[in-house]
Amino acid sequence: MSRGKKLDIFIGADFNDSWAEVQTPRKTKISNEILEPSKHFLKFQREKRRGKIVTLVGEFQLPKEEANAVVKLLKKRLGCGGSYKNNWMEFQGELQDKLRELLKNEGFRFKNNK
């Protein structure tokens, strides 16, 4: 590093008046609007966590109790683990084809990307 250059480092505090909270925007918007299953347009995502594949389905606009009931039903039918977080359902394993069929039977719709 050469002399005379000033480093611009922002740590998240303002020393002039007081501490300032750093606001970071959320990646996804959480909607308070509740939709019926036929008005959902779900999409799939596949992630690797700790070397294992996780299938994500979302984004759901359902009450939390109803979404947890759907997750419980799907876990039972698929014989796998899963959860409901941030309006997305997470399932252990690569289950896109099976999930698509089960959710269509429940009345949900999907975007056309495969």
N, CA, C and O atoms as a GROMACS GRO file, in nm:
protein
  456
    1MET      N    1   0.084  -0.116   0.000
    1MET     CA    2   0.000   0.000   0.000
    1MET      C    3   0.089   0.123   0.000
    1MET      O    4   0.185   0.134   0.077
    2SER      N    5   0.055   0.213  -0.088
    2SER     CA    6   0.137   0.333  -0.099
    2SER      C    7   0.092   0.438   0.001
    2SER      O    8  -0.022   0.436   0.049
    3ARG      N    9   0.182   0.530   0.032
    3ARG     CA   10   0.150   0.638   0.125
    3ARG      C   11   0.060   0.741   0.061
    3ARG      O   12   0.065   0.763  -0.060
    4GLY      N   13  -0.023   0.802   0.141
    4GLY     CA   14  -0.105   0.912   0.093
    4GLY      C   15  -0.243   0.870   0.046
    4GLY      O   16  -0.327   0.956   0.018
    5LYS      N   17  -0.270   0.740   0.036
    5LYS     CA   18  -0.404   0.697  -0.005
    5LYS      C   19  -0.486   0.668   0.118
    5LYS      O   20  -0.440   0.606   0.214
    6LYS      N   21  -0.608   0.713   0.113
    6LYS     CA   22  -0.698   0.693   0.226
    6LYS      C   23  -0.788   0.572   0.197
    6LYS      O   24  -0.847   0.562   0.089
    7LEU      N   25  -0.799   0.483   0.294
    7LEU     CA   26  -0.886   0.368   0.278
    7LEU      C   27  -1.028   0.406   0.314
    7LEU      O   28  -1.052   0.478   0.411
    8ASP      N   29  -1.122   0.357   0.235
    8ASP     CA   30  -1.263   0.382   0.261
    8ASP      C   31  -1.323   0.254   0.318
    8ASP      O   32  -1.356   0.162   0.243
    9ILE      N   33  -1.336   0.248   0.449
    9ILE     CA   34  -1.389   0.130   0.516
    9ILE      C   35  -1.515   0.169   0.590
    9ILE      O   36  -1.515   0.263   0.670
   10PHE      N   37  -1.623   0.097   0.563
   10PHE     CA   38  -1.748   0.120   0.633
   10PHE      C   39  -1.777  -0.002   0.718
   10PHE      O   40  -1.796  -0.112   0.664
   11ILE      N   41  -1.782   0.015   0.848
   11ILE     CA   42  -1.803  -0.096   0.938
   11ILE      C   43  -1.948  -0.104   0.983
   11ILE      O   44  -1.992  -0.211   1.024
   12GLY      N   45  -2.021   0.000   0.977
   12GLY     CA   46  -2.160  -0.002   1.017
   12GLY      C   47  -2.189   0.091   1.133
   12GLY      O   48  -2.300   0.090   1.186
   13ALA      N   49  -2.093   0.170   1.172
   13ALA     CA   50  -2.114   0.263   1.282
   13ALA      C   51  -2.075   0.402   1.237
   13ALA      O   52  -1.984   0.420   1.156
   14ASP      N   53  -2.144   0.500   1.291
   14ASP     CA   54  -2.111   0.639   1.264
   14ASP      C   55  -2.061   0.698   1.396
   14ASP      O   56  -2.138   0.710   1.492
   15PHE      N   57  -1.936   0.734   1.401
   15PHE     CA   58  -1.876   0.779   1.525
   15PHE      C   59  -1.911   0.923   1.560
   15PHE      O   60  -1.888   0.968   1.672
   16ASN      N   61  -1.968   0.996   1.463
   16ASN     CA   62  -2.000   1.135   1.489
   16ASN      C   63  -2.122   1.153   1.580
   16ASN      O   64  -2.114   1.227   1.678
   17ASP      N   65  -2.236   1.086   1.550
   17ASP     CA   66  -2.348   1.101   1.641
   17ASP      C   67  -2.370   0.980   1.730
   17ASP      O   68  -2.357   0.992   1.851
   18SER      N   69  -2.399   0.870   1.679
   18SER     CA   70  -2.418   0.751   1.760
   18SER      C   71  -2.415   0.631   1.666
   18SER      O   72  -2.387   0.643   1.547
   19TRP      N   73  -2.444   0.516   1.723
   19TRP     CA   74  -2.443   0.395   1.641
   19TRP      C   75  -2.557   0.400   1.541
   19TRP      O   76  -2.668   0.446   1.572
   20ALA      N   77  -2.529   0.353   1.421
   20ALA     CA   78  -2.631   0.348   1.316
   20ALA      C   79  -2.653   0.202   1.277
   20ALA      O   80  -2.557   0.127   1.258
   21GLU      N   81  -2.778   0.164   1.264
   21GLU     CA   82  -2.810   0.027   1.225
   21GLU      C   83  -2.795   0.014   1.074
   21GLU      O   84  -2.842   0.099   0.998
   22VAL      N   85  -2.729  -0.091   1.031
   22VAL     CA   86  -2.709  -0.116   0.889
   22VAL      C   87  -2.831  -0.192   0.837
   22VAL      O   88  -2.864  -0.299   0.887
   23GLN      N   89  -2.897  -0.136   0.736
   23GLN     CA   90  -3.016  -0.198   0.678
   23GLN      C   91  -2.975  -0.268   0.548
   23GLN      O   92  -2.923  -0.204   0.457
   24THR      N   93  -2.998  -0.399   0.541
   24THR     CA   94  -2.974  -0.470   0.417
   24THR      C   95  -3.108  -0.515   0.361
   24THR      O   96  -3.193  -0.564   0.435
   25PRO      N   97  -3.128  -0.497   0.231
   25PRO     CA   98  -3.256  -0.536   0.174
   25PRO      C   99  -3.274  -0.688   0.174
   25PRO      O  100  -3.177  -0.763   0.160
   26ARG      N  101  -3.397  -0.732   0.190
   26ARG     CA  102  -3.429  -0.873   0.190
   26ARG      C  103  -3.425  -0.926   0.048
   26ARG      O  104  -3.462  -0.855  -0.046
   27LYS      N  105  -3.380  -1.050   0.028
   27LYS     CA  106  -3.371  -1.108  -0.106
   27LYS      C  107  -3.508  -1.129  -0.168
   27LYS      O  108  -3.526  -1.106  -0.288
   28THR      N  109  -3.604  -1.174  -0.089
   28THR     CA  110  -3.738  -1.197  -0.141
   28THR      C  111  -3.837  -1.111  -0.065
   28THR      O  112  -3.819  -1.081   0.053
   29LYS      N  113  -3.942  -1.074  -0.133
   29LYS     CA  114  -4.047  -0.996  -0.068
   29LYS      C  115  -4.145  -1.092  -0.004
   29LYS      O  116  -4.184  -1.192  -0.065
   30ILE      N  117  -4.185  -1.064   0.117
   30ILE     CA  118  -4.285  -1.144   0.184
   30ILE      C  119  -4.418  -1.074   0.168
   30ILE      O  120  -4.436  -0.960   0.211
   31SER      N  121  -4.510  -1.143   0.106
   31SER     CA  122  -4.642  -1.086   0.082
   31SER      C  123  -4.738  -1.131   0.191
   31SER      O  124  -4.736  -1.247   0.232
   32ASN      N  125  -4.820  -1.039   0.237
   32ASN     CA  126  -4.920  -1.073   0.337
   32ASN      C  127  -5.049  -1.124   0.272
   32ASN      O  128  -5.141  -1.168   0.341
   33GLU      N  129  -5.055  -1.118   0.141
   33GLU     CA  130  -5.174  -1.161   0.069
   33GLU      C  131  -5.181  -1.314   0.067
   33GLU      O  132  -5.082  -1.380   0.034
   34ILE      N  133  -5.296  -1.368   0.102
   34ILE     CA  134  -5.315  -1.513   0.104
   34ILE      C  135  -5.390  -1.552  -0.023
   34ILE      O  136  -5.496  -1.497  -0.054
   35LEU      N  137  -5.332  -1.648  -0.097
   35LEU     CA  138  -5.391  -1.692  -0.223
   35LEU      C  139  -5.441  -1.834  -0.212
   35LEU      O  140  -5.390  -1.913  -0.132
   36GLU      N  141  -5.541  -1.866  -0.291
   36GLU     CA  142  -5.586  -2.004  -0.298
   36GLU      C  143  -5.488  -2.084  -0.383
   36GLU      O  144  -5.414  -2.024  -0.462
   37PRO      N  145  -5.484  -2.216  -0.371
   37PRO     CA  146  -5.384  -2.297  -0.442
   37PRO      C  147  -5.382  -2.277  -0.593
   37PRO      O  148  -5.275  -2.280  -0.653
   38SER      N  149  -5.497  -2.258  -0.656
   38SER     CA  150  -5.500  -2.246  -0.802
   38SER      C  151  -5.439  -2.115  -0.851
   38SER      O  152  -5.412  -2.102  -0.970
   39LYS      N  153  -5.416  -2.018  -0.763
   39LYS     CA  154  -5.357  -1.890  -0.804
   39LYS      C  155  -5.207  -1.882  -0.777
   39LYS      O  156  -5.145  -1.780  -0.806
   40HIS      N  157  -5.149  -1.988  -0.724
   40HIS     CA  158  -5.005  -1.991  -0.700
   40HIS      C  159  -4.933  -2.025  -0.831
   40HIS      O  160  -4.984  -2.103  -0.912
   41PHE      N  161  -4.816  -1.967  -0.852
   41PHE     CA  162  -4.727  -2.003  -0.961
   41PHE      C  163  -4.594  -2.041  -0.897
   41PHE      O  164  -4.508  -1.957  -0.874
   42LEU      N  165  -4.580  -2.170  -0.870
   42LEU     CA  166  -4.464  -2.218  -0.796
   42LEU      C  167  -4.348  -2.248  -0.890
   42LEU      O  168  -4.367  -2.273  -1.009
   43LYS      N  169  -4.229  -2.244  -0.833
   43LYS     CA  170  -4.110  -2.282  -0.909
   43LYS      C  171  -4.021  -2.367  -0.818
   43LYS      O  172  -4.031  -2.362  -0.696
   44PHE      N  173  -3.934  -2.442  -0.881
   44PHE     CA  174  -3.842  -2.531  -0.809
   44PHE      C  175  -3.702  -2.474  -0.810
   44PHE      O  176  -3.660  -2.409  -0.905
   45GLN      N  177  -3.630  -2.499  -0.702
   45GLN     CA  178  -3.487  -2.469  -0.695
   45GLN      C  179  -3.419  -2.589  -0.634
   45GLN      O  180  -3.476  -2.659  -0.550
   46ARG      N  181  -3.297  -2.613  -0.676
   46ARG     CA  182  -3.220  -2.725  -0.623
   46ARG      C  183  -3.093  -2.670  -0.564
   46ARG      O  184  -3.020  -2.595  -0.629
   47GLU      N  185  -3.064  -2.707  -0.439
   47GLU     CA  186  -2.943  -2.660  -0.372
   47GLU      C  187  -2.869  -2.778  -0.313
   47GLU      O  188  -2.926  -2.885  -0.290
   48LYS      N  189  -2.742  -2.757  -0.289
   48LYS     CA  190  -2.662  -2.856  -0.219
   48LYS      C  191  -2.628  -2.800  -0.082
   48LYS      O  192  -2.574  -2.690  -0.070
   49ARG      N  193  -2.662  -2.876   0.020
   49ARG     CA  194  -2.631  -2.836   0.157
   49ARG      C  195  -2.559  -2.950   0.225
   49ARG      O  196  -2.611  -3.061   0.237
   50ARG      N  197  -2.437  -2.920   0.269
   50ARG     CA  198  -2.352  -3.021   0.332
   50ARG      C  199  -2.334  -3.143   0.244
   50ARG      O  200  -2.329  -3.256   0.294
   51GLY      N  201  -2.324  -3.121   0.114
   51GLY     CA  202  -2.300  -3.228   0.020
   51GLY      C  203  -2.423  -3.305  -0.022
   51GLY      O  204  -2.413  -3.400  -0.099
   52LYS      N  205  -2.540  -3.268   0.027
   52LYS     CA  206  -2.663  -3.338  -0.007
   52LYS      C  207  -2.759  -3.244  -0.079
   52LYS      O  208  -2.756  -3.123  -0.057
   53ILE      N  209  -2.843  -3.300  -0.164
   53ILE     CA  210  -2.934  -3.220  -0.245
   53ILE      C  211  -3.061  -3.189  -0.167
   53ILE      O  212  -3.118  -3.276  -0.100
   54VAL      N  213  -3.105  -3.064  -0.178
   54VAL     CA  214  -3.230  -3.018  -0.117
   54VAL      C  215  -3.314  -2.957  -0.228
   54VAL      O  216  -3.265  -2.878  -0.308
   55THR      N  217  -3.442  -2.995  -0.234
   55THR     CA  218  -3.536  -2.941  -0.332
   55THR      C  219  -3.622  -2.835  -0.264
   55THR      O  220  -3.686  -2.862  -0.163
   56LEU      N  221  -3.623  -2.714  -0.322
   56LEU     CA  222  -3.703  -2.603  -0.271
   56LEU      C  223  -3.821  -2.579  -0.365
   56LEU      O  224  -3.805  -2.580  -0.487
   57VAL      N  225  -3.938  -2.558  -0.308
   57VAL     CA  226  -4.059  -2.527  -0.385
   57VAL      C  227  -4.119  -2.400  -0.327
   57VAL      O  228  -4.133  -2.389  -0.205
   58GLY      N  229  -4.153  -2.306  -0.411
   58GLY     CA  230  -4.213  -2.184  -0.358
   58GLY      C  231  -4.245  -2.088  -0.469
   58GLY      O  232  -4.225  -2.121  -0.586
   59GLU      N  233  -4.288  -1.983  -0.439
   59GLU     CA  234  -4.311  -1.915  -0.314
   59GLU      C  235  -4.459  -1.924  -0.282
   59GLU      O  236  -4.543  -1.892  -0.366
   60PHE      N  237  -4.491  -1.967  -0.160
   60PHE     CA  238  -4.628  -1.991  -0.119
   60PHE      C  239  -4.684  -1.868  -0.048
   60PHE      O  240  -4.614  -1.802   0.029
   61GLN      N  241  -4.810  -1.837  -0.074
   61GLN     CA  242  -4.882  -1.734  -0.001
   61GLN      C  243  -4.999  -1.801   0.072
   61GLN      O  244  -5.115  -1.785   0.035
   62LEU      N  245  -4.963  -1.876   0.174
   62LEU     CA  246  -5.061  -1.949   0.255
   62LEU      C  247  -5.042  -1.911   0.401
   62LEU      O  248  -4.934  -1.867   0.439
   63PRO      N  249  -5.145  -1.927   0.483
   63PRO     CA  250  -5.124  -1.912   0.628
   63PRO      C  251  -5.026  -2.018   0.676
   63PRO      O  252  -5.022  -2.129   0.623
   64LYS      N  253  -4.946  -1.984   0.775
   64LYS     CA  254  -4.840  -2.073   0.820
   64LYS      C  255  -4.894  -2.210   0.863
   64LYS      O  256  -4.832  -2.312   0.835
   65GLU      N  257  -5.009  -2.212   0.931
   65GLU     CA  258  -5.066  -2.339   0.976
   65GLU      C  259  -5.104  -2.428   0.858
   65GLU      O  260  -5.079  -2.548   0.858
   66GLU      N  261  -5.164  -2.366   0.757
   66GLU     CA  262  -5.205  -2.443   0.638
   66GLU      C  263  -5.083  -2.493   0.561
   66GLU      O  264  -5.082  -2.606   0.512
   67ALA      N  265  -4.979  -2.409   0.550
   67ALA     CA  266  -4.858  -2.450   0.479
   67ALA      C  267  -4.788  -2.563   0.553
   67ALA      O  268  -4.739  -2.657   0.489
   68ASN      N  269  -4.785  -2.557   0.685
   68ASN     CA  270  -4.723  -2.666   0.762
   68ASN      C  271  -4.802  -2.795   0.747
   68ASN      O  272  -4.743  -2.904   0.747
   69ALA      N  273  -4.935  -2.785   0.733
   69ALA     CA  274  -5.016  -2.905   0.711
   69ALA      C  275  -4.986  -2.966   0.574
   69ALA      O  276  -4.980  -3.089   0.562
   70VAL      N  277  -4.966  -2.882   0.472
   70VAL     CA  278  -4.932  -2.932   0.338
   70VAL      C  279  -4.794  -2.998   0.341
   70VAL      O  280  -4.776  -3.105   0.282
   71VAL      N  281  -4.697  -2.936   0.410
   71VAL     CA  282  -4.563  -2.994   0.420
   71VAL      C  283  -4.570  -3.129   0.490
   71VAL      O  284  -4.505  -3.225   0.447
   72LYS      N  285  -4.647  -3.138   0.596
   72LYS     CA  286  -4.659  -3.263   0.670
   72LYS      C  287  -4.717  -3.373   0.581
   72LYS      O  288  -4.670  -3.487   0.583
   73LEU      N  289  -4.820  -3.339   0.503
   73LEU     CA  290  -4.882  -3.434   0.412
   73LEU      C  291  -4.782  -3.482   0.306
   73LEU      O  292  -4.773  -3.601   0.278
   74LEU      N  293  -4.708  -3.387   0.248
   74LEU     CA  294  -4.612  -3.421   0.143
   74LEU      C  295  -4.496  -3.505   0.197
   74LEU      O  296  -4.451  -3.599   0.132
   75LYS      N  297  -4.448  -3.472   0.317
   75LYS     CA  298  -4.340  -3.550   0.377
   75LYS      C  299  -4.385  -3.694   0.400
   75LYS      O  300  -4.308  -3.788   0.380
   76LYS      N  301  -4.508  -3.709   0.442
   76LYS     CA  302  -4.561  -3.843   0.469
   76LYS      C  303  -4.572  -3.923   0.339
   76LYS      O  304  -4.536  -4.041   0.335
   77ARG      N  305  -4.621  -3.859   0.233
   77ARG     CA  306  -4.637  -3.928   0.104
   77ARG      C  307  -4.503  -3.958   0.038
   77ARG      O  308  -4.489  -4.060  -0.030
   78LEU      N  309  -4.405  -3.870   0.056
   78LEU     CA  310  -4.275  -3.889  -0.008
   78LEU      C  311  -4.178  -3.973   0.075
   78LEU      O  312  -4.084  -4.032   0.022
   79GLY      N  313  -4.202  -3.979   0.204
   79GLY     CA  314  -4.112  -4.053   0.292
   79GLY      C  315  -3.978  -3.985   0.308
   79GLY      O  316  -3.874  -4.051   0.308
   80CYS      N  317  -3.980  -3.853   0.322
   80CYS     CA  318  -3.855  -3.778   0.337
   80CYS      C  319  -3.874  -3.669   0.441
   80CYS      O  320  -3.986  -3.648   0.488
   81GLY      N  321  -3.768  -3.601   0.476
   81GLY     CA  322  -3.774  -3.489   0.569
   81GLY      C  323  -3.795  -3.359   0.494
   81GLY      O  324  -3.772  -3.351   0.374
   82GLY      N  325  -3.840  -3.259   0.567
   82GLY     CA  326  -3.861  -3.130   0.505
   82GLY      C  327  -3.908  -3.027   0.606
   82GLY      O  328  -3.932  -3.059   0.723
   83SER      N  329  -3.920  -2.902   0.559
   83SER     CA  330  -3.965  -2.794   0.646
   83SER      C  331  -4.023  -2.682   0.562
   83SER      O  332  -4.017  -2.684   0.439
   84TYR      N  333  -4.080  -2.582   0.631
   84TYR     CA  334  -4.138  -2.464   0.568
   84TYR      C  335  -4.072  -2.341   0.628
   84TYR      O  336  -4.088  -2.312   0.746
   85LYS      N  337  -3.995  -2.267   0.544
   85LYS     CA  338  -3.923  -2.149   0.591
   85LYS      C  339  -3.934  -2.038   0.487
   85LYS      O  340  -3.916  -2.062   0.368
   86ASN      N  341  -3.964  -1.918   0.533
   86ASN     CA  342  -3.967  -1.798   0.447
   86ASN      C  343  -4.052  -1.818   0.322
   86ASN      O  344  -4.010  -1.781   0.212
   87ASN      N  345  -4.170  -1.877   0.337
   87ASN     CA  346  -4.264  -1.902   0.228
   87ASN      C  347  -4.214  -2.004   0.125
   87ASN      O  348  -4.269  -2.011   0.015
   88TRP      N  349  -4.113  -2.082   0.157
   88TRP     CA  350  -4.060  -2.187   0.071
   88TRP      C  351  -4.066  -2.319   0.146
   88TRP      O  352  -4.041  -2.324   0.266
   89MET      N  353  -4.099  -2.425   0.074
   89MET     CA  354  -4.096  -2.559   0.130
   89MET      C  355  -3.965  -2.625   0.090
   89MET      O  356  -3.926  -2.621  -0.027
   90GLU      N  357  -3.898  -2.686   0.187
   90GLU     CA  358  -3.770  -2.751   0.163
   90GLU      C  359  -3.787  -2.900   0.187
   90GLU      O  360  -3.843  -2.942   0.288
   91PHE      N  361  -3.737  -2.981   0.093
   91PHE     CA  362  -3.744  -3.126   0.106
   91PHE      C  363  -3.606  -3.186   0.083
   91PHE      O  364  -3.530  -3.139  -0.002
   92GLN      N  365  -3.574  -3.290   0.158
   92GLN     CA  366  -3.446  -3.356   0.146
   92GLN      C  367  -3.449  -3.449   0.027
   92GLN      O  368  -3.535  -3.536   0.017
   93GLY      N  369  -3.354  -3.431  -0.064
   93GLY     CA  370  -3.344  -3.516  -0.181
   93GLY      C  371  -3.388  -3.445  -0.307
   93GLY      O  372  -3.440  -3.334  -0.303
   94GLU      N  373  -3.367  -3.513  -0.420
   94GLU     CA  374  -3.407  -3.458  -0.550
   94GLU      C  375  -3.545  -3.514  -0.585
   94GLU      O  376  -3.557  -3.625  -0.636
   95LEU      N  377  -3.647  -3.436  -0.556
   95LEU     CA  378  -3.785  -3.484  -0.564
   95LEU      C  379  -3.874  -3.400  -0.653
   95LEU      O  380  -3.996  -3.399  -0.635
   96GLN      N  381  -3.817  -3.331  -0.749
   96GLN     CA  382  -3.894  -3.236  -0.829
   96GLN      C  383  -4.012  -3.301  -0.900
   96GLN      O  384  -4.123  -3.249  -0.895
   97ASP      N  385  -3.990  -3.414  -0.966
   97ASP     CA  386  -4.097  -3.478  -1.043
   97ASP      C  387  -4.211  -3.527  -0.953
   97ASP      O  388  -4.328  -3.508  -0.984
   98LYS      N  389  -4.175  -3.591  -0.842
   98LYS     CA  390  -4.276  -3.641  -0.750
   98LYS      C  391  -4.354  -3.526  -0.684
   98LYS      O  392  -4.476  -3.534  -0.668
   99LEU      N  393  -4.281  -3.420  -0.646
   99LEU     CA  394  -4.347  -3.305  -0.583
   99LEU      C  395  -4.442  -3.236  -0.680
   99LEU      O  396  -4.551  -3.194  -0.641
  100ARG      N  397  -4.401  -3.224  -0.806
  100ARG     CA  398  -4.486  -3.157  -0.905
  100ARG      C  399  -4.620  -3.231  -0.917
  100ARG      O  400  -4.726  -3.169  -0.919
  101GLU      N  401  -4.614  -3.364  -0.923
  101GLU     CA  402  -4.735  -3.444  -0.936
  101GLU      C  403  -4.824  -3.431  -0.812
  101GLU      O  404  -4.945  -3.413  -0.824
  102LEU      N  405  -4.765  -3.440  -0.692
  102LEU     CA  406  -4.843  -3.432  -0.569
  102LEU      C  407  -4.906  -3.293  -0.550
  102LEU      O  408  -5.021  -3.282  -0.508
  103LEU      N  409  -4.829  -3.189  -0.581
  103LEU     CA  410  -4.883  -3.053  -0.565
  103LEU      C  411  -4.990  -3.021  -0.669
  103LEU      O  412  -5.083  -2.945  -0.641
  104LYS      N  413  -4.977  -3.077  -0.790
  104LYS     CA  414  -5.083  -3.058  -0.890
  104LYS      C  415  -5.212  -3.123  -0.843
  104LYS      O  416  -5.320  -3.070  -0.866
  105ASN      N  417  -5.201  -3.238  -0.777
  105ASN     CA  418  -5.320  -3.304  -0.723
  105ASN      C  419  -5.385  -3.221  -0.612
  105ASN      O  420  -5.506  -3.230  -0.590
  106GLU      N  421  -5.306  -3.140  -0.542
  106GLU     CA  422  -5.358  -3.052  -0.437
  106GLU      C  423  -5.415  -2.922  -0.494
  106GLU      O  424  -5.476  -2.844  -0.422
  107GLY      N  425  -5.394  -2.898  -0.627
  107GLY     CA  426  -5.452  -2.781  -0.691
  107GLY      C  427  -5.355  -2.668  -0.718
  107GLY      O  428  -5.398  -2.561  -0.761
  108PHE      N  429  -5.225  -2.686  -0.696
  108PHE     CA  430  -5.127  -2.582  -0.720
  108PHE      C  431  -5.084  -2.582  -0.865
  108PHE      O  432  -5.092  -2.684  -0.933
  109ARG      N  433  -5.039  -2.465  -0.913
  109ARG     CA  434  -4.989  -2.452  -1.051
  109ARG      C  435  -4.842  -2.414  -1.047
  109ARG      O  436  -4.791  -2.368  -0.945
  110PHE      N  437  -4.773  -2.435  -1.161
  110PHE     CA  438  -4.629  -2.412  -1.170
  110PHE      C  439  -4.596  -2.325  -1.288
  110PHE      O  440  -4.670  -2.316  -1.386
  111LYS      N  441  -4.480  -2.260  -1.276
  111LYS     CA  442  -4.424  -2.189  -1.391
  111LYS      C  443  -4.374  -2.294  -1.488
  111LYS      O  444  -4.348  -2.407  -1.448
  112ASN      N  445  -4.359  -2.259  -1.616
  112ASN     CA  446  -4.328  -2.358  -1.718
  112ASN      C  447  -4.181  -2.397  -1.727
  112ASN      O  448  -4.146  -2.486  -1.805
  113ASN      N  449  -4.093  -2.333  -1.648
  113ASN     CA  450  -3.952  -2.370  -1.657
  113ASN      C  451  -3.928  -2.503  -1.587
  113ASN      O  452  -3.984  -2.528  -1.480
  114LYS      N  453  -3.847  -2.588  -1.647
  114LYS     CA  454  -3.818  -2.720  -1.586
  114LYS      C  455  -3.675  -2.732  -1.550
  114LYS      O  456  -3.633  -2.836  -1.498
   0.00000   0.00000   0.00000
